[in-house]
Amino acid sequence: LDNAKNQVGFFWMPLAVCLHPDFLDTLPESEFVGGLFEVVKTLLISDGVLYNRFVSSRRGGYEEMKHVIGEVILHCASFKLAVVKNDPTELSLRKILNFGHTFGHGIESFAIERGIPLSHGMAVGLGMVCELYLSVRKLGLDESIYAGYREFAAGLMGIHRFTLADTEPILCYMRSDKKNRDGQILTVLLQDLAAPVIDVAIDDNEIRDAILHISL
C-alpha cells in the first residue's frame, strides 16, 4: 500500500509454532543477520542478562552466536507467546513488541521507495538505534546501553547514512504508523534493559535528530 507497512491485517492465533534452529544453516548471511535484529529486539525488552550474553557472543563470530541461538529463540518465542496471550489485540502490553518498529517501518518504506537493499530486520535494527538514542534523551536510559547496541549493530551491518532531506519522506511514512493517536507519533522506548515504556510521544524534531544522529 504505497510502500507503507502494516496498514492492513487481522489478529489470529496460530495452531502451532515450530522451532527448528538447524534451518538457519540454510540461510544466506544477510537473512540470518536480519533475523538477529528481531531476536535482539525481544531480548532488549525482556531479559537484560540474556541480551548482554548474546551480544557478547558476537565477538566470537557467527559460530559462537549459533551456539546459543537455540536457547535465545526459545526464550523469544516463549516471551512473545506470553505477551500475545495476555493482550491478543494489542490494547496495551503487546505494544512493547513494536520496539524498533516505529522508526524501522519508516526507514524500511523509505528504502523500498529509493531501491536501497535493506531487509525488514535490518531496518528494525536501525530503528532500535534511533529509539535507544531517544530513550537516553527522554527517559534517562544509561548511555552505555545505547553505545553498546550501536557498536553491535554497526558490526553486523554497518550504519546507513541519512541526510536531512532523507528525514522528510521517513517522517511521512512514520505519520501513517498504526500506533499513532490523535496526530501524535507514538513509539516504544526503554527506561532500562527489560523495562520498555509504550506510547511515548515524539515530535518531528526529535525524529530528525535521532535519524541524523545515527549518521554521525
Sequence and secondary structure as in RCSB ss.txt:
>XXXX:A:sequence
LDNAKNQVGFFWMPLAVCLHPDFLDTLPESEFVGGLFEVVKTLLISDGVLYNRFVSSRRGGYEEMKHVIGEVILH
CASFKLAVVKNDPTELSLRKILNFGHTFGHGIESFAIERGIPLSHGMAVGLGMVCELYLSVRKLGLDESIYAGYR
EFAAGLMGIHRFTLADTEPILCYMRSDKKNRDGQILTVLLQDLAAPVIDVAIDDNEIRDAILHISL
>XXXX:A:secstr
 TT SS S      S     GGGGGGS HHHHHHHHHHHHHHHHHH HHHHHHHHHHGGGHHHHHHHHHHHHHHH
HHHHHHHHHHH TT SSGGGGGGTTHHHHHHHHHHHHHHT    HHHHHHHHHHHHHHHHHHHH   HHHHHHHH
HHHHHHH      HHHHHHHHHHHTT TT BTTBEEEEEEEETTEEEEEEEE HHHHHHHHHHTT 
